[in-house]
Amino acid sequence: MKAVIVDDERLARKELTKLLEEFPEIEIIGECTNGKEAISFINEKKPDLVFMDIEMPELNGFDVIEQIDRTPAIVFVTAYNDYAIKAFEVNASDYLVKPVDPSRLKETIEKIKSENEEIDTDSLERKTLSGDDQIFIKDGEKCWFIKLEEIKLFESEGNYVRIYFRTYKPLVLKSLNNLETKLDQRLFFRANRKYIVNLTNVTHIENWFNGGLQITLDDDRKIEISRRQAVKFKAMMSL
């Protein structure tokens, strides 16, 4: 697994590098000293694993996750226990407290290796996100780190998009058009100017006005598919 270490303290980076020498399956491909460097490096090099401090100048670890294109496995490494709950709220792979205990690090590596055995590593290179890809969502002080397939609906609200998953519906500063280019159209379909729906949540389809369609989701929400998109939908679904 290709890994990067993100920490503003040189000694901390050096110590973790030394500990990771015991794991030949981990290849350290770079180090970053702050959040801005990390965003650029992760977006360009696409590592499989990131060991990252949380408290850093300008951008903290949570800010970094929010701004990277695709989220690899994240292990937070920090001296601040206060962040533990928030780290697991975003579903980080693990949370290590400095100084890092070697046996605890081994547990983390084994856990990530086990998780990766079920993931097609080629998916990390695709521009289109699959349902198994993990994404980071931040709305104010609340954060989540989830699989894309958990999202049932994207709803445009001006310059923002509301994301529906589980019992949550955070609002993020994104464009629905931009999101559409990143999503697998076999899983997510642009119903109209306002909605992108997860097709696995569709329970009913019926003809609608002016050649359009109306779909019903598993939460009984009804969404109209525009006439233009209905043509595309029928062709794609072989209706």
C-alpha positions in Angstrom: 0.0 0.0 0.0 1.3 3.4 -0.9 1.2 5.8 2.1 1.8 9.4 2.9 2.6 11.0 6.3 1.0 14.3 7.1 2.3 16.1 10.2 3.7 19.6 10.8 6.2 18.2 13.3 9.4 16.8 11.8 10.2 14.5 14.7 6.7 13.0 14.6 7.1 12.2 10.9 10.5 10.7 11.5 9.2 8.5 14.4 6.3 7.2 12.4 8.5 6.5 9.4 10.7 4.4 11.6 7.8 2.4 13.1 6.5 1.7 9.6 9.7 0.2 8.5 8.5 -3.0 10.2 5.7 -3.3 7.6 7.1 -4.0 4.2 3.6 -3.9 2.7 3.6 -0.1 3.4 5.5 2.0 1.0 5.9 5.6 2.1 5.8 7.7 -1.1 5.9 11.1 0.6 5.6 13.4 3.6 3.6 16.6 3.9 4.2 19.3 6.5 0.8 21.0 6.4 -2.8 20.6 5.1 -2.3 22.5 1.8 0.6 20.3 0.9 -1.4 17.2 1.8 -4.3 18.2 -0.4 -2.1 18.8 -3.5 -0.1 15.6 -2.8 -3.0 13.3 -2.2 -5.0 14.6 -5.2 -1.9 14.1 -7.5 -0.4 10.9 -6.2 -3.5 9.1 -5.0 -2.1 7.1 -2.1 -3.9 4.2 -0.6 -3.3 5.2 3.0 -2.8 8.5 4.8 -1.3 8.9 8.3 -2.4 12.4 9.3 -2.1 14.7 12.3 -5.3 16.6 13.1 -4.1 19.8 14.6 -2.0 21.6 12.0 -1.6 25.3 10.9 -4.3 26.8 8.7 -6.0 23.6 7.7 -6.6 20.7 10.1 -6.9 17.0 9.3 -10.7 17.3 8.9 -10.3 20.2 6.5 -7.9 18.2 4.4 -10.4 15.3 4.0 -13.1 17.7 2.9 -10.9 19.1 0.1 -9.4 16.0 -1.5 -10.9 14.5 -4.6 -11.1 10.9 -3.4 -10.7 9.7 0.2 -8.1 6.9 0.8 -7.9 5.1 4.1 -7.3 7.7 6.8 -5.5 7.1 10.1 -5.4 10.1 12.4 -2.2 10.3 14.5 -2.4 13.0 17.1 -1.6 13.9 20.7 -5.2 15.2 21.3 -7.6 12.6 22.7 -10.4 15.1 22.4 -10.6 14.4 18.7 -11.2 10.7 19.0 -15.0 10.8 18.9 -15.0 13.2 15.9 -12.5 11.0 14.1 -14.8 8.0 14.3 -17.8 10.1 13.4 -16.2 10.6 10.0 -15.5 6.9 9.9 -11.7 7.2 9.8 -10.0 3.8 9.5 -8.4 4.3 12.9 -7.2 6.8 15.4 -3.7 6.6 17.0 -2.5 8.6 20.0 1.1 9.9 20.1 3.5 8.5 21.0 2.3 5.7 18.8 2.4 2.3 20.4 4.0 -0.3 17.9 1.5 -3.0 18.8 -1.4 -0.6 18.3 0.0 0.4 14.9 0.2 -3.3 14.0 -3.5 -3.7 14.8 -4.3 -0.7 12.6 -2.2 -2.0 9.6 -3.9 -5.5 9.9 -7.3 -3.9 10.0 -6.7 -1.8 6.9 -5.2 -4.8 5.0 -8.2 -6.8 5.8 -10.5 -4.1 4.5 -8.5 -3.6 1.3 -8.7 -7.3 0.4 -12.4 -6.7 -0.4 -11.6 -3.6 -2.5 -10.6 -3.5 -6.2 -7.5 -1.2 -6.0 -8.0 -0.2 -9.6 -11.0 1.7 -8.5 -8.7 4.3 -6.9 -7.5 5.3 -10.4 -10.9 5.8 -11.9 -12.2 9.3 -12.4 -15.8 8.0 -11.9 -16.6 7.1 -8.3 -18.1 3.7 -7.7 -20.6 2.8 -4.9 -17.8 1.3 -2.8 -15.7 4.5 -2.9 -15.6 6.3 0.4 -16.3 10.1 0.5 -16.1 12.7 3.2 -19.0 15.0 4.0 -18.8 18.0 6.3 -21.6 20.3 7.2 -20.6 22.9 9.8 -19.1 21.0 12.8 -20.7 17.7 11.7 -18.6 15.2 9.7 -19.2 11.8 8.0 -17.0 9.4 6.1 -19.3 7.0 4.2 -19.5 4.7 1.2 -21.1 6.5 -1.8 -23.7 3.8 -2.2 -25.2 4.9 1.2 -26.4 8.1 -0.4 -30.0 7.8 -1.7 -30.4 11.3 -3.1 -28.7 14.6 -4.1 -30.9 17.7 -4.1 -29.8 21.0 -5.6 -30.4 24.1 -3.4 -28.9 27.1 -5.2 -25.1 26.9 -5.0 -25.4 24.0 -2.5 -26.4 20.4 -2.6 -28.3 18.6 0.1 -27.2 15.0 0.5 -29.6 12.4 1.9 -28.2 9.3 3.6 -29.3 7.3 6.6 -31.3 9.8 8.8 -29.0 12.7 7.8 -29.3 15.4 5.1 -26.3 17.7 5.3 -25.9 20.7 3.0 -22.6 21.1 1.2 -21.2 23.8 -1.1 -21.2 21.8 -4.3 -22.6 22.0 -7.8 -25.0 19.2 -8.9 -23.5 19.5 -12.4 -20.0 18.9 -11.0 -21.2 15.9 -8.9 -22.9 14.3 -11.9 -19.6 14.1 -13.8 -18.0 12.1 -10.9 -20.8 9.6 -10.3 -21.3 6.2 -11.9 -24.5 6.6 -14.0 -25.3 3.0 -13.5 -25.9 3.8 -9.9 -26.8 7.5 -9.8 -29.2 9.1 -12.3 -29.8 12.7 -13.0 -33.6 12.9 -12.8 -34.0 16.6 -13.6 -32.2 19.9 -12.8 -32.9 19.5 -9.1 -32.2 15.8 -8.3 -29.7 13.0 -8.7 -31.1 9.7 -7.4 -29.6 6.4 -6.3 -31.3 3.9 -8.6 -31.1 1.1 -5.9 -33.6 3.1 -3.9 -36.2 3.2 -6.6 -39.2 1.1 -5.8 -41.8 2.2 -8.4 -41.8 3.8 -11.9 -44.8 5.2 -13.7 -45.5 7.3 -16.8 -46.0 11.0 -16.1 -47.0 14.2 -17.8 -45.5 15.3 -21.1 -43.6 12.1 -21.7 -41.8 12.2 -18.4 -41.7 9.6 -15.6 -42.3 9.6 -11.9 -40.2 7.4 -9.6 -40.9 6.5 -6.0 -38.0 5.9 -3.6 -38.0 3.5 -0.7 -38.9 6.4 1.7 -42.0 7.2 -0.4 -40.5 10.3 -1.8 -41.7 10.9 -5.4 -39.5 12.5 -8.0 -40.3 13.5 -11.6 -37.9 12.5 -14.4 -38.0 15.2 -17.1 -39.0 14.2 -20.6 -35.5 14.5 -21.9 -34.0 12.4 -19.1 -36.9 9.9 -19.4 -35.7 9.0 -22.8 -32.2 8.4 -21.5 -33.6 6.5 -18.5 -35.7 4.1 -20.6 -32.8 3.4 -22.9 -30.4 2.8 -20.0 -32.9 0.6 -18.1 -34.2 -1.1 -21.3 -37.8 -0.2 -20.6 
